[in-house]
Amino acid sequence: MSSCKSGSCSSKSKSSCGSQPSDAQAHLAQQDIAITKSLGKIKHKILVMSGKGGVGKSTVAVNLALGLAERGWKVGLMDVDLHGPDVCRMLNLTGSLEPVQKVNDLVAPLLYNGKVKVVSLEYMMKDRDEAIIWRGPLKIQAIRQFVADMDWGELDYLVVDAPPGTGDEPLSVAQTMPNVQALVVTTPQAVALADVRKSINFCKTVKMPIVGLVENMSGFVCPHCSETVDIFSTGGGEKTARDFDLAFLGRIPMDPRVVVGGDSGQPYLSSNADSPAIKAFAAVVSAVEQRMPAKGLGLNMASSSACGCGCGSSCAPEKSSTCAC
């Protein structure tokens, strides 16, 4: 390295110590452009997160996406829980990654029920039971590729299901997706509420707005009489939202039919059933719609003849291998 700084390295060594960082930087710059262009076609980004595991975060994310899609919105669902992706199984999506026809083509997401575009690492793996043993840099790059390389098209809402906690994945989403808002999921127990406060403070630290808080597993719906019984305490999520001056989006009771639907790949919210859980999910969807209205909101979209940097028609990367910016 000292010889490179002094200018005395050979032409052969110059290619090895000079071109590789330049190539990597050029690749990142092109990927940044692709990310900006992709996100420019998406009106709202919602990161569904929680302070701890086991609070039903993926169930909330999946049913939120389905609920929005059932109301006529264009919806995408991105699973960035890279070590434990569950979205494909919960939707019974068994397809696999289809190779692109051309080098610069975007990869098609899976499509659920003809309405929701879904991207998950799971459908990109040959063996879905294989463990993902990745450190931070690989996870960060995967999330960037989920945005840059996938054909999301125009969306009203992109729902992102993150793993529990405040690690690489939610941080990468916050840094990759400007204007993303968090939907925080908790259960009523004191332990869960202690952890969710950390998630709220994480959002404050990275300056990510919070659309609201959902209290999941708030009571138990009897499968026989459909009455709701409080197994855990209730109201803790609403109190936490009030303490932090956040919107409380609603309580969702435990319903065995919701669990069965997720395990069988037939989400309960997509059924015609009527129960307190269905009504509670519908109320959460309505609250999200109200706080993040998509109707009448214009897309900040780069035209097909311009790159995603937003500089206008003066930059047309499809006519060149580089961005004119």
Secondary structure, DSSP 8 states (H G I E B T S, - for coil): -HHHHHT-S-HHHHHHHHHHHHHHHHHHHHHHHHHHHHHTTEEEEEEEEESSSSS-HHHHHHHHHHHHHHTT--EEEEE---SS--HHHHTT--------SSTT--B--EEETTTEEEEEGGGG-SSTT------HHHHHHHHHHHHHSB---SEEEEEEE--SSSSHHHHHHHHHSTT-EEEEEE-SSHHHHHHHHHHHHHHHHTT--EEEEEEEEEEEE-TTT--EE-SS--SHHHHHHHHTT--EEEEEEE-HHHHHHHHHT--GGGS----HHHHHHHHHHHHHHHHS--TT-------TTS-TT---TT--GGGSSS---
